[in-house]
């Protein structure tokens, strides 16, 4: 801790020299802190002096090859652990009076081998969507990034007859996370409004008529028209019908006359 406390007196100009002359935000800067790098060089080259500046420059220069490294974001913790082990190994080498001119290039080479074994970044599958499996981590900037694709997928029209069910499906060409996924649907209000109230009532009445079946008590009896209704109908008084009616009337009149005469005869005459 004494070495680190003395390292805090390093001139600010030297710190600026380290940052701006080196490859800004390489993997070394993402996974190690400034204090850790200063402490390692203090163990190698002493608390202050020209050797300390040379050590710091050599440290950054050795890791220039890791400037534009891009890894799968899920492997970021593994890479962080590898850099942590690397700093411990460099401290042990420095305490064993090793040379930083040899230790730094060897450490950078081992880190390159570790990176090669990490899972590669999956390619983005167009045309749209957030694809977490393709999320990557970039050492240039120390940030995670996803596919630079549109988040909104093309809209698909679905035509459904009013009153029928609408079935929506959500499918993508890329792999989805294993954990449970929640889907939400949004509808544009006022575009396809409800039918008018009068039309709804008419549809209800129409369905009732279609579903109605007459009961036995409601069965309609057969219609038997009267003579007056038959005569009132158009085309009933044809010449033949008129003759029949005249004959029927004459027969009825004769029958009535006979009945009257029969009733008017004396009782004795009827007995003879």
ChimeraX commands (.cxc) that place a marker at each C-alpha (Angstrom):
marker #1 position 0.00,0.00,0.00 radius 0.5
marker #1 position 3.00,2.31,0.58 radius 0.5
marker #1 position 3.97,2.01,-3.04 radius 0.5
marker #1 position 0.47,2.95,-4.13 radius 0.5
marker #1 position 0.42,5.95,-1.82 radius 0.5
marker #1 position 3.71,7.20,-3.21 radius 0.5
marker #1 position 2.42,6.58,-6.72 radius 0.5
marker #1 position -0.26,9.18,-6.13 radius 0.5
marker #1 position 2.49,11.83,-6.37 radius 0.5
marker #1 position 3.13,11.01,-10.02 radius 0.5
marker #1 position 2.91,14.27,-11.99 radius 0.5
marker #1 position -0.35,14.83,-13.86 radius 0.5
marker #1 position 1.64,15.48,-17.03 radius 0.5
marker #1 position 2.95,11.91,-16.89 radius 0.5
marker #1 position -0.58,10.56,-16.50 radius 0.5
marker #1 position -1.73,12.54,-19.54 radius 0.5
marker #1 position 1.25,11.26,-21.49 radius 0.5
marker #1 position 0.28,7.69,-20.67 radius 0.5
marker #1 position -3.34,8.14,-21.74 radius 0.5
marker #1 position -3.04,10.16,-24.91 radius 0.5
marker #1 position 0.08,8.60,-26.36 radius 0.5
marker #1 position -1.22,5.09,-25.78 radius 0.5
marker #1 position -4.14,3.42,-27.61 radius 0.5
marker #1 position -7.10,4.99,-25.85 radius 0.5
marker #1 position -9.58,2.58,-24.29 radius 0.5
marker #1 position -7.93,-0.68,-25.36 radius 0.5
marker #1 position -8.77,-3.93,-23.52 radius 0.5
marker #1 position -6.01,-3.16,-21.03 radius 0.5
marker #1 position -7.82,0.04,-19.98 radius 0.5
marker #1 position -11.20,-1.74,-19.84 radius 0.5
marker #1 position -10.17,-4.48,-17.42 radius 0.5
marker #1 position -7.37,-2.91,-15.35 radius 0.5
marker #1 position -7.34,0.28,-13.35 radius 0.5
marker #1 position -4.75,3.05,-13.46 radius 0.5
marker #1 position -3.77,2.29,-9.86 radius 0.5
marker #1 position -3.14,-1.38,-10.68 radius 0.5
marker #1 position -0.88,-0.52,-13.62 radius 0.5
marker #1 position 1.07,2.07,-11.62 radius 0.5
marker #1 position 1.63,-0.35,-8.77 radius 0.5
marker #1 position 2.97,-3.05,-11.11 radius 0.5
marker #1 position 5.47,-0.63,-12.67 radius 0.5
marker #1 position 6.52,0.66,-9.24 radius 0.5
marker #1 position 7.40,-2.90,-8.25 radius 0.5
marker #1 position 9.33,-3.38,-11.51 radius 0.5
marker #1 position 11.13,0.00,-11.78 radius 0.5
marker #1 position 10.87,1.78,-8.44 radius 0.5
marker #1 position 8.60,4.44,-7.05 radius 0.5
marker #1 position 9.86,7.26,-9.29 radius 0.5
marker #1 position 12.42,8.12,-11.89 radius 0.5
marker #1 position 12.89,7.65,-15.65 radius 0.5
marker #1 position 12.61,3.86,-15.39 radius 0.5
marker #1 position 9.08,4.18,-14.04 radius 0.5
marker #1 position 8.02,6.22,-17.08 radius 0.5
marker #1 position 9.61,3.68,-19.41 radius 0.5
marker #1 position 7.78,0.86,-17.66 radius 0.5
marker #1 position 4.41,2.58,-18.03 radius 0.5
marker #1 position 4.97,3.24,-21.72 radius 0.5
marker #1 position 6.11,-0.33,-22.28 radius 0.5
marker #1 position 3.02,-1.62,-20.49 radius 0.5
marker #1 position 0.65,0.24,-22.83 radius 0.5
marker #1 position 2.68,-0.46,-25.98 radius 0.5
marker #1 position 2.64,-4.22,-25.35 radius 0.5
marker #1 position -1.17,-4.27,-25.46 radius 0.5
marker #1 position -1.69,-2.16,-28.61 radius 0.5
marker #1 position -2.76,-5.30,-30.44 radius 0.5
marker #1 position -5.85,-5.51,-28.22 radius 0.5
marker #1 position -7.20,-2.10,-29.22 radius 0.5
marker #1 position -9.98,-3.19,-31.60 radius 0.5
marker #1 position -10.86,-6.49,-29.97 radius 0.5
marker #1 position -14.55,-7.42,-30.14 radius 0.5
marker #1 position -15.89,-10.33,-28.11 radius 0.5
marker #1 position -19.26,-11.86,-27.32 radius 0.5
marker #1 position -20.76,-9.84,-24.50 radius 0.5
marker #1 position -21.50,-13.00,-22.53 radius 0.5
marker #1 position -17.74,-13.67,-22.40 radius 0.5
marker #1 position -16.90,-10.32,-20.86 radius 0.5
marker #1 position -16.71,-11.68,-17.32 radius 0.5
marker #1 position -14.33,-14.41,-18.45 radius 0.5
marker #1 position -12.03,-11.84,-20.01 radius 0.5
marker #1 position -12.19,-9.71,-16.89 radius 0.5
marker #1 position -11.12,-12.71,-14.79 radius 0.5
marker #1 position -8.23,-13.38,-17.18 radius 0.5
marker #1 position -6.94,-9.81,-16.81 radius 0.5
marker #1 position -7.22,-10.08,-13.02 radius 0.5
marker #1 position -5.06,-13.20,-13.06 radius 0.5
marker #1 position -2.62,-11.44,-15.39 radius 0.5
marker #1 position -2.10,-8.54,-12.97 radius 0.5
marker #1 position -1.38,-10.94,-10.13 radius 0.5
marker #1 position 1.14,-12.81,-12.28 radius 0.5
marker #1 position 2.91,-9.56,-13.26 radius 0.5
marker #1 position 3.17,-8.51,-9.61 radius 0.5
marker #1 position 4.75,-11.84,-8.75 radius 0.5
marker #1 position 7.24,-11.51,-11.64 radius 0.5
marker #1 position 8.09,-7.96,-10.57 radius 0.5
marker #1 position 8.69,-9.03,-6.98 radius 0.5
marker #1 position 10.95,-11.81,-8.34 radius 0.5
marker #1 position 13.13,-9.12,-9.95 radius 0.5
marker #1 position 11.97,-9.93,-13.45 radius 0.5
marker #1 position 12.17,-7.58,-16.45 radius 0.5
marker #1 position 9.08,-5.68,-17.54 radius 0.5
marker #1 position 10.48,-5.58,-21.08 radius 0.5
marker #1 position 9.93,-9.35,-21.22 radius 0.5
marker #1 position 6.96,-9.67,-18.89 radius 0.5
marker #1 position 4.62,-7.27,-20.68 radius 0.5
marker #1 position 4.90,-8.72,-24.23 radius 0.5
marker #1 position 4.48,-12.25,-22.83 radius 0.5
marker #1 position 1.40,-11.21,-20.87 radius 0.5
marker #1 position -0.15,-9.55,-23.93 radius 0.5
marker #1 position 0.49,-12.69,-26.01 radius 0.5
marker #1 position -1.22,-14.89,-23.41 radius 0.5
marker #1 position -4.22,-12.57,-23.37 radius 0.5
marker #1 position -4.52,-12.84,-27.14 radius 0.5
marker #1 position -4.61,-16.63,-26.77 radius 0.5
marker #1 position -7.33,-16.36,-24.16 radius 0.5
marker #1 position -9.41,-14.12,-26.42 radius 0.5
marker #1 position -9.16,-16.57,-29.31 radius 0.5
marker #1 position -10.78,-19.25,-27.16 radius 0.5
marker #1 position -13.76,-17.09,-26.24 radius 0.5
marker #1 position -17.10,-17.52,-27.96 radius 0.5
marker #1 position -17.31,-15.53,-31.17 radius 0.5
marker #1 position -19.86,-12.81,-31.76 radius 0.5
marker #1 position -22.98,-14.09,-33.50 radius 0.5
marker #1 position -23.97,-12.38,-36.72 radius 0.5
marker #1 position -27.03,-10.14,-36.81 radius 0.5
marker #1 position -29.97,-11.53,-38.75 radius 0.5
marker #1 position -31.93,-8.89,-40.68 radius 0.5
marker #1 position -34.30,-7.23,-41.03 radius 0.5
marker #1 position -35.13,-6.15,-37.47 radius 0.5
marker #1 position -35.36,-6.92,-33.78 radius 0.5
marker #1 position -33.25,-6.79,-30.60 radius 0.5
marker #1 position -30.98,-9.82,-30.82 radius 0.5
marker #1 position -29.35,-10.34,-27.44 radius 0.5
marker #1 position -27.38,-13.35,-28.68 radius 0.5
marker #1 position -25.55,-10.98,-31.06 radius 0.5
marker #1 position -24.62,-8.45,-28.37 radius 0.5
marker #1 position -20.87,-7.75,-28.45 radius 0.5
marker #1 position -18.33,-5.99,-26.26 radius 0.5
marker #1 position -15.83,-3.60,-27.89 radius 0.5
marker #1 position -12.55,-2.76,-26.23 radius 0.5
marker #1 position -12.38,0.47,-28.23 radius 0.5
marker #1 position -14.65,2.42,-25.92 radius 0.5
marker #1 position -15.34,-0.35,-23.36 radius 0.5
marker #1 position -19.03,-0.65,-24.24 radius 0.5
marker #1 position -21.56,-3.26,-25.31 radius 0.5
marker #1 position -23.36,-3.03,-28.62 radius 0.5
marker #1 position -26.25,-4.79,-30.31 radius 0.5
marker #1 position -27.22,-5.16,-33.94 radius 0.5
marker #1 position -27.66,-1.85,-35.67 radius 0.5
marker #1 position -31.01,-2.90,-37.05 radius 0.5
marker #1 position -34.41,-1.32,-36.78 radius 0.5
marker #1 position -36.26,-2.25,-33.61 radius 0.5
marker #1 position -39.65,-2.11,-35.34 radius 0.5
marker #1 position -40.28,-5.00,-37.70 radius 0.5
marker #1 position -42.38,-4.49,-40.85 radius 0.5
marker #1 position -46.10,-4.30,-40.16 radius 0.5
marker #1 position -48.19,-7.23,-41.40 radius 0.5
marker #1 position -51.84,-6.67,-42.26 radius 0.5
marker #1 position -54.41,-9.22,-41.12 radius 0.5
marker #1 position -57.96,-9.11,-42.53 radius 0.5
marker #1 position -60.70,-10.68,-40.42 radius 0.5
marker #1 position -64.47,-10.70,-40.92 radius 0.5
marker #1 position -66.32,-8.78,-38.24 radius 0.5
marker #1 position -67.36,-11.10,-35.45 radius 0.5
marker #1 position -64.70,-13.70,-36.25 radius 0.5
marker #1 position -61.53,-14.45,-34.28 radius 0.5
marker #1 position -58.17,-12.93,-35.21 radius 0.5
marker #1 position -55.04,-15.03,-34.67 radius 0.5
marker #1 position -51.71,-13.26,-34.35 radius 0.5
marker #1 position -48.32,-14.98,-34.42 radius 0.5
marker #1 position -44.88,-13.70,-33.48 radius 0.5
marker #1 position -41.94,-15.45,-35.09 radius 0.5
marker #1 position -38.36,-14.35,-35.72 radius 0.5
marker #1 position -35.41,-15.81,-37.58 radius 0.5
marker #1 position -32.99,-15.48,-34.68 radius 0.5
marker #1 position -32.75,-17.34,-31.38 radius 0.5
marker #1 position -34.66,-15.96,-28.40 radius 0.5
marker #1 position -33.59,-16.06,-24.73 radius 0.5
marker #1 position -34.44,-19.24,-22.85 radius 0.5
marker #1 position -36.27,-17.39,-20.09 radius 0.5
marker #1 position -39.96,-16.66,-20.39 radius 0.5
marker #1 position -40.89,-13.98,-22.91 radius 0.5
marker #1 position -43.86,-11.65,-22.55 radius 0.5
marker #1 position -45.68,-10.43,-25.65 radius 0.5
marker #1 position -47.82,-7.33,-25.78 radius 0.5
marker #1 position -50.15,-6.20,-28.54 radius 0.5
marker #1 position -51.12,-2.62,-29.24 radius 0.5
marker #1 position -54.21,-1.57,-31.16 radius 0.5
marker #1 position -54.84,1.74,-32.86 radius 0.5
marker #1 position -57.94,3.23,-31.22 radius 0.5
marker #1 position -60.69,4.64,-33.46 radius 0.5
marker #1 position -59.47,3.05,-36.71 radius 0.5
marker #1 position -61.95,0.12,-36.68 radius 0.5
marker #1 position -64.68,1.29,-34.27 radius 0.5
marker #1 position -67.71,-0.63,-33.04 radius 0.5
marker #1 position -70.77,-0.86,-35.37 radius 0.5
marker #1 position -73.64,1.62,-34.84 radius 0.5
marker #1 position -76.04,0.82,-32.02 radius 0.5
marker #1 position -79.02,0.43,-34.33 radius 0.5
marker #1 position -77.12,-2.01,-36.53 radius 0.5
marker #1 position -76.21,-4.10,-33.50 radius 0.5
marker #1 position -79.85,-4.33,-32.38 radius 0.5
marker #1 position -80.90,-5.32,-35.88 radius 0.5
marker #1 position -78.30,-8.11,-35.95 radius 0.5
marker #1 position -79.56,-9.44,-32.60 radius 0.5
marker #1 position -83.16,-9.48,-33.83 radius 0.5
marker #1 position -82.16,-11.16,-37.07 radius 0.5
marker #1 position -80.32,-13.93,-35.17 radius 0.5
marker #1 position -83.40,-14.47,-33.00 radius 0.5
marker #1 position -85.55,-14.93,-36.11 radius 0.5
marker #1 position -83.11,-17.42,-37.58 radius 0.5
marker #1 position -83.00,-19.41,-34.35 radius 0.5
marker #1 position -86.83,-19.35,-33.81 radius 0.5
marker #1 position -88.79,-22.62,-34.16 radius 0.5
marker #1 position -92.63,-22.69,-33.71 radius 0.5
marker #1 position -93.99,-24.72,-30.83 radius 0.5
marker #1 position -96.99,-27.10,-31.16 radius 0.5
marker #1 position -99.38,-24.59,-29.62 radius 0.5
marker #1 position -98.18,-21.96,-32.07 radius 0.5
marker #1 position -98.76,-24.05,-35.20 radius 0.5
marker #1 position -100.97,-22.19,-37.71 radius 0.5
marker #1 position -104.23,-23.95,-38.76 radius 0.5
marker #1 position -105.04,-24.42,-42.45 radius 0.5
marker #1 position -107.13,-21.58,-43.96 radius 0.5
marker #1 position -110.65,-22.33,-45.16 radius 0.5
marker #1 position -112.12,-19.38,-47.09 radius 0.5
marker #1 position -115.85,-18.59,-46.89 radius 0.5
marker #1 position -118.16,-18.21,-49.90 radius 0.5
marker #1 position -118.01,-14.45,-49.63 radius 0.5
marker #1 position -114.17,-14.50,-49.64 radius 0.5
marker #1 position -114.20,-16.77,-52.67 radius 0.5
marker #1 position -116.60,-14.48,-54.54 radius 0.5
marker #1 position -114.58,-11.41,-53.55 radius 0.5
marker #1 position -111.39,-12.83,-55.02 radius 0.5
marker #1 position -110.42,-11.63,-58.49 radius 0.5
marker #1 position -111.33,-13.95,-61.36 radius 0.5
marker #1 position -113.93,-15.87,-59.34 radius 0.5
marker #1 position -117.07,-14.84,-61.41 radius 0.5
marker #1 position -116.28,-16.47,-64.73 radius 0.5
marker #1 position -119.19,-17.28,-67.16 radius 0.5
marker #1 position -119.18,-20.94,-66.15 radius 0.5
marker #1 position -119.15,-20.05,-62.47 radius 0.5
marker #1 position -122.03,-17.61,-63.01 radius 0.5
marker #1 position -124.15,-20.40,-64.61 radius 0.5
marker #1 position -123.41,-22.70,-61.74 radius 0.5
marker #1 position -124.36,-20.01,-59.25 radius 0.5
marker #1 position -127.65,-19.33,-61.14 radius 0.5
marker #1 position -128.51,-23.02,-61.17 radius 0.5
marker #1 position -127.69,-23.31,-57.49 radius 0.5
marker #1 position -129.85,-20.29,-56.73 radius 0.5
marker #1 position -132.82,-21.69,-58.75 radius 0.5
marker #1 position -132.52,-25.04,-57.03 radius 0.5
marker #1 position -132.41,-23.37,-53.65 radius 0.5
marker #1 position -135.49,-21.27,-54.51 radius 0.5
marker #1 position -137.46,-24.32,-55.66 radius 0.5
marker #1 position -136.52,-26.21,-52.56 radius 0.5
marker #1 position -137.66,-23.34,-50.39 radius 0.5
marker #1 position -141.03,-23.14,-52.25 radius 0.5
marker #1 position -141.69,-26.85,-51.77 radius 0.5
marker #1 position -140.91,-26.62,-48.10 radius 0.5
marker #1 position -143.31,-23.67,-47.65 radius 0.5
marker #1 position -146.16,-25.40,-49.59 radius 0.5
marker #1 position -145.67,-28.60,-47.68 radius 0.5
marker #1 position -145.97,-26.81,-44.37 radius 0.5
marker #1 position -149.15,-24.87,-45.55 radius 0.5
marker #1 position -151.23,-28.01,-46.48 radius 0.5
marker #1 position -154.03,-29.04,-43.99 radius 0.5
marker #1 position -153.33,-31.87,-41.67 radius 0.5
marker #1 position -156.18,-34.05,-43.08 radius 0.5
marker #1 position -154.94,-33.60,-46.57 radius 0.5
marker #1 position -151.52,-34.70,-45.42 radius 0.5
marker #1 position -153.01,-37.80,-43.76 radius 0.5
marker #1 position -154.85,-38.82,-47.01 radius 0.5
marker link #1:1,2 radius 0.2
marker link #1:2,3 radius 0.2
marker link #1:3,4 radius 0.2
marker link #1:4,5 radius 0.2
marker link #1:5,6 radius 0.2
marker link #1:6,7 radius 0.2
marker link #1:7,8 radius 0.2
marker link #1:8,9 radius 0.2
marker link #1:9,10 radius 0.2
marker link #1:10,11 radius 0.2
marker link #1:11,12 radius 0.2
marker link #1:12,13 radius 0.2
marker link #1:13,14 radius 0.2
marker link #1:14,15 radius 0.2
marker link #1:15,16 radius 0.2
marker link #1:16,17 radius 0.2
marker link #1:17,18 radius 0.2
marker link #1:18,19 radius 0.2
marker link #1:19,20 radius 0.2
marker link #1:20,21 radius 0.2
marker link #1:21,22 radius 0.2
marker link #1:22,23 radius 0.2
marker link #1:23,24 radius 0.2
marker link #1:24,25 radius 0.2
marker link #1:25,26 radius 0.2
marker link #1:26,27 radius 0.2
marker link #1:27,28 radius 0.2
marker link #1:28,29 radius 0.2
marker link #1:29,30 radius 0.2
marker link #1:30,31 radius 0.2
marker link #1:31,32 radius 0.2
marker link #1:32,33 radius 0.2
marker link #1:33,34 radius 0.2
marker link #1:34,35 radius 0.2
marker link #1:35,36 radius 0.2
marker link #1:36,37 radius 0.2
marker link #1:37,38 radius 0.2
marker link #1:38,39 radius 0.2
marker link #1:39,40 radius 0.2
marker link #1:40,41 radius 0.2
marker link #1:41,42 radius 0.2
marker link #1:42,43 radius 0.2
marker link #1:43,44 radius 0.2
marker link #1:44,45 radius 0.2
marker link #1:45,46 radius 0.2
marker link #1:46,47 radius 0.2
marker link #1:47,48 radius 0.2
marker link #1:48,49 radius 0.2
marker link #1:49,50 radius 0.2
marker link #1:50,51 radius 0.2
marker link #1:51,52 radius 0.2
marker link #1:52,53 radius 0.2
marker link #1:53,54 radius 0.2
marker link #1:54,55 radius 0.2
marker link #1:55,56 radius 0.2
marker link #1:56,57 radius 0.2
marker link #1:57,58 radius 0.2
marker link #1:58,59 radius 0.2
marker link #1:59,60 radius 0.2
marker link #1:60,61 radius 0.2
marker link #1:61,62 radius 0.2
marker link #1:62,63 radius 0.2
marker link #1:63,64 radius 0.2
marker link #1:64,65 radius 0.2
marker link #1:65,66 radius 0.2
marker link #1:66,67 radius 0.2
marker link #1:67,68 radius 0.2
marker link #1:68,69 radius 0.2
marker link #1:69,70 radius 0.2
marker link #1:70,71 radius 0.2
marker link #1:71,72 radius 0.2
marker link #1:72,73 radius 0.2
marker link #1:73,74 radius 0.2
marker link #1:74,75 radius 0.2
marker link #1:75,76 radius 0.2
marker link #1:76,77 radius 0.2
marker link #1:77,78 radius 0.2
marker link #1:78,79 radius 0.2
marker link #1:79,80 radius 0.2
marker link #1:80,81 radius 0.2
marker link #1:81,82 radius 0.2
marker link #1:82,83 radius 0.2
marker link #1:83,84 radius 0.2
marker link #1:84,85 radius 0.2
marker link #1:85,86 radius 0.2
marker link #1:86,87 radius 0.2
marker link #1:87,88 radius 0.2
marker link #1:88,89 radius 0.2
marker link #1:89,90 radius 0.2
marker link #1:90,91 radius 0.2
marker link #1:91,92 radius 0.2
marker link #1:92,93 radius 0.2
marker link #1:93,94 radius 0.2
marker link #1:94,95 radius 0.2
marker link #1:95,96 radius 0.2
marker link #1:96,97 radius 0.2
marker link #1:97,98 radius 0.2
marker link #1:98,99 radius 0.2
marker link #1:99,100 radius 0.2
marker link #1:100,101 radius 0.2
marker link #1:101,102 radius 0.2
marker link #1:102,103 radius 0.2
marker link #1:103,104 radius 0.2
marker link #1:104,105 radius 0.2
marker link #1:105,106 radius 0.2
marker link #1:106,107 radius 0.2
marker link #1:107,108 radius 0.2
marker link #1:108,109 radius 0.2
marker link #1:109,110 radius 0.2
marker link #1:110,111 radius 0.2
marker link #1:111,112 radius 0.2
marker link #1:112,113 radius 0.2
marker link #1:113,114 radius 0.2
marker link #1:114,115 radius 0.2
marker link #1:115,116 radius 0.2
marker link #1:116,117 radius 0.2
marker link #1:117,118 radius 0.2
marker link #1:118,119 radius 0.2
marker link #1:119,120 radius 0.2
marker link #1:120,121 radius 0.2
marker link #1:121,122 radius 0.2
marker link #1:122,123 radius 0.2
marker link #1:123,124 radius 0.2
marker link #1:124,125 radius 0.2
marker link #1:125,126 radius 0.2
marker link #1:126,127 radius 0.2
marker link #1:127,128 radius 0.2
marker link #1:128,129 radius 0.2
marker link #1:129,130 radius 0.2
marker link #1:130,131 radius 0.2
marker link #1:131,132 radius 0.2
marker link #1:132,133 radius 0.2
marker link #1:133,134 radius 0.2
marker link #1:134,135 radius 0.2
marker link #1:135,136 radius 0.2
marker link #1:136,137 radius 0.2
marker link #1:137,138 radius 0.2
marker link #1:138,139 radius 0.2
marker link #1:139,140 radius 0.2
marker link #1:140,141 radius 0.2
marker link #1:141,142 radius 0.2
marker link #1:142,143 radius 0.2
marker link #1:143,144 radius 0.2
marker link #1:144,145 radius 0.2
marker link #1:145,146 radius 0.2
marker link #1:146,147 radius 0.2
marker link #1:147,148 radius 0.2
marker link #1:148,149 radius 0.2
marker link #1:149,150 radius 0.2
marker link #1:150,151 radius 0.2
marker link #1:151,152 radius 0.2
marker link #1:152,153 radius 0.2
marker link #1:153,154 radius 0.2
marker link #1:154,155 radius 0.2
marker link #1:155,156 radius 0.2
marker link #1:156,157 radius 0.2
marker link #1:157,158 radius 0.2
marker link #1:158,159 radius 0.2
marker link #1:159,160 radius 0.2
marker link #1:160,161 radius 0.2
marker link #1:161,162 radius 0.2
marker link #1:162,163 radius 0.2
marker link #1:163,164 radius 0.2
marker link #1:164,165 radius 0.2
marker link #1:165,166 radius 0.2
marker link #1:166,167 radius 0.2
marker link #1:167,168 radius 0.2
marker link #1:168,169 radius 0.2
marker link #1:169,170 radius 0.2
marker link #1:170,171 radius 0.2
marker link #1:171,172 radius 0.2
marker link #1:172,173 radius 0.2
marker link #1:173,174 radius 0.2
marker link #1:174,175 radius 0.2
marker link #1:175,176 radius 0.2
marker link #1:176,177 radius 0.2
marker link #1:177,178 radius 0.2
marker link #1:178,179 radius 0.2
marker link #1:179,180 radius 0.2
marker link #1:180,181 radius 0.2
marker link #1:181,182 radius 0.2
marker link #1:182,183 radius 0.2
marker link #1:183,184 radius 0.2
marker link #1:184,185 radius 0.2
marker link #1:185,186 radius 0.2
marker link #1:186,187 radius 0.2
marker link #1:187,188 radius 0.2
marker link #1:188,189 radius 0.2
marker link #1:189,190 radius 0.2
marker link #1:190,191 radius 0.2
marker link #1:191,192 radius 0.2
marker link #1:192,193 radius 0.2
marker link #1:193,194 radius 0.2
marker link #1:194,195 radius 0.2
marker link #1:195,196 radius 0.2
marker link #1:196,197 radius 0.2
marker link #1:197,198 radius 0.2
marker link #1:198,199 radius 0.2
marker link #1:199,200 radius 0.2
marker link #1:200,201 radius 0.2
marker link #1:201,202 radius 0.2
marker link #1:202,203 radius 0.2
marker link #1:203,204 radius 0.2
marker link #1:204,205 radius 0.2
marker link #1:205,206 radius 0.2
marker link #1:206,207 radius 0.2
marker link #1:207,208 radius 0.2
marker link #1:208,209 radius 0.2
marker link #1:209,210 radius 0.2
marker link #1:210,211 radius 0.2
marker link #1:211,212 radius 0.2
marker link #1:212,213 radius 0.2
marker link #1:213,214 radius 0.2
marker link #1:214,215 radius 0.2
marker link #1:215,216 radius 0.2
marker link #1:216,217 radius 0.2
marker link #1:217,218 radius 0.2
marker link #1:218,219 radius 0.2
marker link #1:219,220 radius 0.2
marker link #1:220,221 radius 0.2
marker link #1:221,222 radius 0.2
marker link #1:222,223 radius 0.2
marker link #1:223,224 radius 0.2
marker link #1:224,225 radius 0.2
marker link #1:225,226 radius 0.2
marker link #1:226,227 radius 0.2
marker link #1:227,228 radius 0.2
marker link #1:228,229 radius 0.2
marker link #1:229,230 radius 0.2
marker link #1:230,231 radius 0.2
marker link #1:231,232 radius 0.2
marker link #1:232,233 radius 0.2
marker link #1:233,234 radius 0.2
marker link #1:234,235 radius 0.2
marker link #1:235,236 radius 0.2
marker link #1:236,237 radius 0.2
marker link #1:237,238 radius 0.2
marker link #1:238,239 radius 0.2
marker link #1:239,240 radius 0.2
marker link #1:240,241 radius 0.2
marker link #1:241,242 radius 0.2
marker link #1:242,243 radius 0.2
marker link #1:243,244 radius 0.2
marker link #1:244,245 radius 0.2
marker link #1:245,246 radius 0.2
marker link #1:246,247 radius 0.2
marker link #1:247,248 radius 0.2
marker link #1:248,249 radius 0.2
marker link #1:249,250 radius 0.2
marker link #1:250,251 radius 0.2
marker link #1:251,252 radius 0.2
marker link #1:252,253 radius 0.2
marker link #1:253,254 radius 0.2
marker link #1:254,255 radius 0.2
marker link #1:255,256 radius 0.2
marker link #1:256,257 radius 0.2
marker link #1:257,258 radius 0.2
marker link #1:258,259 radius 0.2
marker link #1:259,260 radius 0.2
marker link #1:260,261 radius 0.2
marker link #1:261,262 radius 0.2
marker link #1:262,263 radius 0.2
marker link #1:263,264 radius 0.2
marker link #1:264,265 radius 0.2
marker link #1:265,266 radius 0.2
marker link #1:266,267 radius 0.2
marker link #1:267,268 radius 0.2
marker link #1:268,269 radius 0.2
marker link #1:269,270 radius 0.2
marker link #1:270,271 radius 0.2
marker link #1:271,272 radius 0.2
view
